[in-house]
Amino acid sequence: MLTILHFLPQMLQGVLLTMMVLICALALGLMLSFLFTFCLERQVNRYLSYLIHIYLFIFRGTPTLVQIFIIYYGAGQISLIRYSFLWQAFKQPFFCAVLALGLNTAAYTTALFTGAIRAIPRGEIQAGIALGFNNVALYQKIIIPRLFSIILPAYSNEVVMVLKSTSLVSAITLPELTGVTQTIIGQTYMTSGL
Amino acid sequence: MWTAYSAQILLGTWVTVKLTVVALIAGSVLAMILAAGKLSTRKIIVVICSGFTAMIRSVPELLVLFAVYFGGEVVLVKLVGHYVNLDYFVSGTLALSLIFAAYFSETLRGAYLAIPKGNITAAHAFGFSAWQRFMHVLFPAMWRYALPSFGNLCLVLLKDTSIVSLIGLHDLARAAYIAGSATEKPFTFYALAGVIYLMLTHVIMMVNRQINHKLRISKC
């Protein structure tokens, strides 16, 4: 019991880092998925849509751990990244963790969004057009509010999934909660309590 | 470069497939027991089974694995009295089956509740034994409700197997890690591993689609 109290501050720091990774990844994922959904739904460019579909297929079909590894360890192999200003970002585990988890959640969230857009009754959008809404108003007043009400239950699941996958970033030396716990177990040989 | 590590990667793929299949079978059996427990009339059994499910579902998969692997060793040492080395494969499979069972038992419970009560009452009225009731009424109806979710869970399980590389089990992700660090070409090998994972998930998806398609026809 005493050991747990002793290591509590360290674990709280781990929690803080976990939360930071979570929030950054979710923000990145949400922004990207908005962008991707917009591109897919408005059919901005056919090749862009193909690219997004390939991205979705890859990121939903491979394990998160492999994605984290490929971004953290794999990026150094590409000379374009290795010998440019990008390396400053890619050599930091925090950046890689956020990028990997953000891209991962963006893929799942885009799938949710595209499903949800199809679930919006066509009549509502047509009513908006009939009332003379322009595109901005259409999105602002009808599509986005409806989207959120449809998506919220599924999205809260996604948030939990991302929170749980943040434990994987301990594998790339980022000391979040699981990583801290591992270190403490290594020091104290107490497994069950932690 | 390719020839030197292709055997390792293939071996890793084989371990990943083996893990998935074993965890799938063990997890399904466990899930049925858990679901039966959650539907039991005894309060205490319901509390234990629901508590177990809630606990596994709210803890990261990696932590479950660490708890089973590192924690299991401690518990075993206390039970047996001397040092025991827990096998990677056994603890990896155990952790993955626990995770799979927790999620799948919820699906099975939902599937059971979705069966019209009249079917079960009718089975009772015909004087079916509990086993007959399960085999002829419950199971055929349940697996239809459970199948779409089962397919998704299979995909999740396959992808979750990659975490066992973190306790040192030589699966696909670990083979890619070793090959990548030995040749200093991590991107190549992780990309290769990614492609293999994609192929495996694609196979599961195709089988799933086929079964779902068949099901729809037989339903009509």
Chai-1 contact restraints between the chains, C-beta under 6 A:
chainA,res_idxA,chainB,res_idxB,connection_type,confidence,min_distance_angstrom,max_distance_angstrom,comment,restraint_id
A,G61,B,L198,contact,1.0,0.0,6.0,A-B,restraint_1
A,G61,B,T201,contact,1.0,0.0,6.0,A-B,restraint_2
A,T62,B,G194,contact,1.0,0.0,6.0,A-B,restraint_3
A,T62,B,Y197,contact,1.0,0.0,6.0,A-B,restraint_4
A,P63,B,K159,contact,1.0,0.0,6.0,A-B,restraint_5
A,P63,B,S162,contact,1.0,0.0,6.0,A-B,restraint_6
A,L65,B,S162,contact,1.0,0.0,6.0,A-B,restraint_7
A,L65,B,I163,contact,1.0,0.0,6.0,A-B,restraint_8
A,L65,B,A173,contact,1.0,0.0,6.0,A-B,restraint_9
A,V66,B,S162,contact,1.0,0.0,6.0,A-B,restraint_10
A,V66,B,A173,contact,1.0,0.0,6.0,A-B,restraint_11
A,V66,B,A193,contact,1.0,0.0,6.0,A-B,restraint_12
A,V66,B,G194,contact,1.0,0.0,6.0,A-B,restraint_13
A,F69,B,Y190,contact,1.0,0.0,6.0,A-B,restraint_14
A,I70,B,Y190,contact,1.0,0.0,6.0,A-B,restraint_15
A,Y73,B,P186,contact,1.0,0.0,6.0,A-B,restraint_16
A,G74,B,P186,contact,1.0,0.0,6.0,A-B,restraint_17
A,G74,B,F187,contact,1.0,0.0,6.0,A-B,restraint_18
A,G74,B,Y190,contact,1.0,0.0,6.0,A-B,restraint_19
A,Q77,B,K185,contact,1.0,0.0,6.0,A-B,restraint_20
A,Q77,B,P186,contact,1.0,0.0,6.0,A-B,restraint_21
A,Q77,B,F187,contact,1.0,0.0,6.0,A-B,restraint_22
A,K164,B,P60,contact,1.0,0.0,6.0,A-B,restraint_23
A,S167,B,P60,contact,1.0,0.0,6.0,A-B,restraint_24
A,S167,B,L62,contact,1.0,0.0,6.0,A-B,restraint_25
A,S167,B,L63,contact,1.0,0.0,6.0,A-B,restraint_26
A,L168,B,L62,contact,1.0,0.0,6.0,A-B,restraint_27
A,A171,B,L166,contact,1.0,0.0,6.0,A-B,restraint_28
A,T178,B,L62,contact,1.0,0.0,6.0,A-B,restraint_29
A,T191,B,F70,contact,1.0,0.0,6.0,A-B,restraint_30
A,T191,B,G71,contact,1.0,0.0,6.0,A-B,restraint_31
A,T191,B,V74,contact,1.0,0.0,6.0,A-B,restraint_32
A,S192,B,G71,contact,1.0,0.0,6.0,A-B,restraint_33
